[in-house]
Amino acid sequence: DTDDMDVQIDITTLTQASGFVNAGATARGTGVDGPGGGYNGGFQDSGGTLTGRIFDYVDDITIASASIAAATGTCKFTANGSALELFRNGSSVTSVTDTTTSGVFKGGISSYHDGALDVTIVDNFLIQDVGFGAGGAVGFGPLIGGQRNRHILNARA
């Protein structure tokens, strides 16, 4: 499928000062006005409670989550047909089947926080097995921080 993808980043710092902070990999995002659809598989620190979660941007809900030992490490998010799976350092954290979003979309990085002093640092961004078809763009979707969006420019395959 044209929307099957593995998106991976290394989350080196995820510091929560107040409220919550999360970071992860976005799959099947449109890149319009934030993710504009699609899914995020990532890590969250909410008051010291650490979770790996898969978030559905269309319905604005968490559709799968599980406790994790640390909110840092290699975050890999796989979207393969209706199967969505989140990995931390190569081990499966949580998975779910969902068909809310499909089509030709982009992979990207997402980070959101609700505290002024929260910090997220990511590195080694990688998208694999992206079947965008002839002439399609490999998209580096929106990087979201706080209340405003900062976009990473598209790169051609």
Secondary structure by P-SEA (a helix, b strand, c coil): ccccbbbbbbbcbbbbcccbbbbbbbccccccccccbbbbbbcccccccccccccccccccccbbbbbcccccbbbbbbcccbbbbbccccccbbbbbcccccccccbbbbbbccccbbbbbcccccccccccccccccccccccccbbbbcccccc
